[in-house]
Amino acid sequence: MTTTETSAATTVELTTAPAEAPAQDVSLTEAAAGKVRTLLEQEGRDDLRLRIAVQPGGCAGLQYQLFFDERSLDGDVEIQPHGVPIVVDRMSAPYLSGATIDFTDTIEQQGFTIDNPNASSGCACGNSFCG
């Protein structure tokens, strides 16, 4: 299932998350890694990491949050696919197990997309998922 990230958050409803899913299963395509590196360079700080989280909200109940963060929270899982520093909080990790983050830049759309095997079918809005 894929959802487009055109703003700071994309809505997604997820099926029941695996109990002990490791965040290390989150992957980043080379295109997404390149875009994140470019954005990090523009920030001009070396203490930032891309934080990926699942938060309550949106029309389907849960939404993705992608943002740069310098904080370290208790239970964070840190990974570095393609050399890009990523952090996932312990509550979001099970929902993101097996997810692939990509970046699309075409005439039709631009933004991050998340292909998440834990997400159920899509809603009419195109940015959220329904059960």
C-alpha positions as a printed NumPy array, in Angstrom:
array([[  0.   ,   0.   ,   0.   ],
       [  1.384,   3.427,  -0.826],
       [  0.394,   6.834,   0.443],
       [  1.758,  10.173,  -0.712],
       [  3.52 ,  12.566,   1.66 ],
       [  2.851,  16.055,   0.381],
       [  2.849,  17.854,   3.702],
       [  4.26 ,  17.142,   7.139],
       [  1.856,  14.247,   7.719],
       [  0.091,  11.561,   5.756],
       [ -2.857,   9.708,   7.197],
       [ -2.879,   5.935,   7.415],
       [ -4.95 ,   3.324,   9.207],
       [ -2.957,   0.281,  10.153],
       [ -4.005,  -3.218,  10.933],
       [ -2.967,  -4.66 ,  14.268],
       [  0.743,  -4.069,  14.69 ],
       [  3.05 ,  -6.984,  15.362],
       [  3.84 ,  -7.18 ,  19.079],
       [  7.627,  -6.967,  18.823],
       [  8.304,  -5.646,  15.337],
       [ 11.791,  -4.161,  15.037],
       [ 12.166,  -0.699,  13.51 ],
       [ 15.294,  -1.962,  11.76 ],
       [ 12.88 ,  -3.305,   9.139],
       [ 12.172,   0.267,   7.959],
       [ 13.942,   0.86 ,   4.669],
       [ 14.704,   3.914,   2.597],
       [ 15.144,   3.902,  -1.16 ],
       [ 18.194,   5.628,  -2.604],
       [ 15.923,   8.386,  -3.977],
       [ 14.465,   9.039,  -0.514],
       [ 17.904,   8.909,   1.092],
       [ 19.207,  11.451,  -1.412],
       [ 16.322,  13.82 ,  -0.727],
       [ 16.755,  13.5  ,   3.051],
       [ 20.512,  14.183,   2.709],
       [ 19.756,  17.289,   0.616],
       [ 17.23 ,  18.559,   3.168],
       [ 19.645,  17.892,   6.043],
       [ 22.384,  19.826,   4.232],
       [ 19.992,  22.75 ,   3.764],
       [ 19.313,  22.769,   7.516],
       [ 23.055,  23.223,   8.106],
       [ 23.09 ,  21.189,  11.322],
       [ 24.834,  17.903,  11.992],
       [ 22.748,  16.936,  15.051],
       [ 19.475,  16.286,  13.191],
       [ 17.992,  12.929,  12.25 ],
       [ 14.868,  12.027,  10.335],
       [ 12.233,  10.95 ,  12.848],
       [  9.49 ,   8.686,  11.524],
       [  6.469,   8.226,  13.75 ],
       [  2.891,   7.011,  13.66 ],
       [  0.495,   9.321,  15.507],
       [ -3.262,   9.3  ,  16.129],
       [ -5.178,  11.508,  13.717],
       [ -6.41 ,  11.88 ,  10.189],
       [ -9.626,  10.524,   8.718],
       [ -8.612,   6.898,   9.203],
       [ -7.245,   7.048,  12.757],
       [ -3.447,   7.136,  12.347],
       [ -1.035,   9.259,  10.35 ],
       [  2.658,   9.275,   9.567],
       [  4.878,  12.041,  10.872],
       [  8.236,  12.689,   9.19 ],
       [ 10.368,  15.495,  10.588],
       [ 13.905,  16.377,  11.583],
       [ 14.64 ,  15.978,  15.275],
       [ 17.677,  16.4  ,  17.498],
       [ 16.072,  14.709,  20.512],
       [ 16.756,  11.219,  21.801],
       [ 13.768,   9.62 ,  23.478],
       [ 13.756,   6.602,  25.772],
       [ 13.351,   3.49 ,  23.63 ],
       [ 14.238,   5.129,  20.298],
       [ 15.582,   2.83 ,  17.623],
       [ 18.25 ,   4.411,  15.436],
       [ 19.138,   3.109,  11.989],
       [ 21.213,   4.456,   9.078],
       [ 19.974,   3.129,   5.729],
       [ 22.147,   4.516,   2.915],
       [ 24.013,   6.51 ,   5.588],
       [ 20.934,   8.585,   6.493],
       [ 20.295,   8.907,  10.245],
       [ 16.751,   7.772,  11.076],
       [ 15.087,   7.425,  14.451],
       [ 11.823,   5.633,  15.268],
       [ 10.145,   5.769,  18.673],
       [  9.312,   2.493,  20.389],
       [  5.527,   2.947,  20.029],
       [  5.745,   3.537,  16.268],
       [  8.25 ,   0.772,  15.509],
       [  5.722,  -2.096,  15.338],
       [  3.514,  -0.145,  12.91 ],
       [  6.47 ,   0.605,  10.631],
       [  7.935,  -2.897,  10.461],
       [  8.644,  -3.702,   6.821],
       [  7.774,  -0.198,   5.574],
       [  9.687,   1.306,   2.659],
       [ 10.013,   5.07 ,   2.301],
       [ 10.531,   6.461,  -1.179],
       [ 10.649,   9.928,  -2.722],
       [  8.788,  10.735,  -5.925],
       [  9.485,  13.823,  -8.024],
       [  7.394,  13.867, -11.184],
       [  5.215,  16.388, -12.97 ],
       [  2.186,  14.748, -11.311],
       [  3.424,  14.536,  -7.725],
       [  6.307,  15.317,  -5.447],
       [  6.874,  13.978,  -1.976],
       [  7.681,  11.046,   0.193],
       [  5.664,   7.865,  -0.166],
       [  5.407,   5.071,   2.358],
       [  4.739,   1.512,   1.291],
       [  3.636,  -0.179,   4.503],
       [  2.64 ,  -3.862,   4.612],
       [  0.827,  -3.201,   7.925],
       [ -1.628,  -0.767,   6.283],
       [ -5.027,  -1.95 ,   5.089],
       [ -6.95 ,  -0.788,   1.98 ],
       [ -6.997,   2.859,   0.84 ],
       [ -9.675,   5.523,   1.301],
       [-11.104,   7.815,  -1.352],
       [ -8.986,  10.761,  -0.2  ],
       [ -5.829,   8.971,  -1.385],
       [ -3.857,   9.938,   1.708],
       [ -5.355,   7.55 ,   4.245],
       [ -6.217,   3.907,   4.647],
       [ -9.427,   2.218,   5.749],
       [ -9.96 ,  -1.187,   7.25 ]])
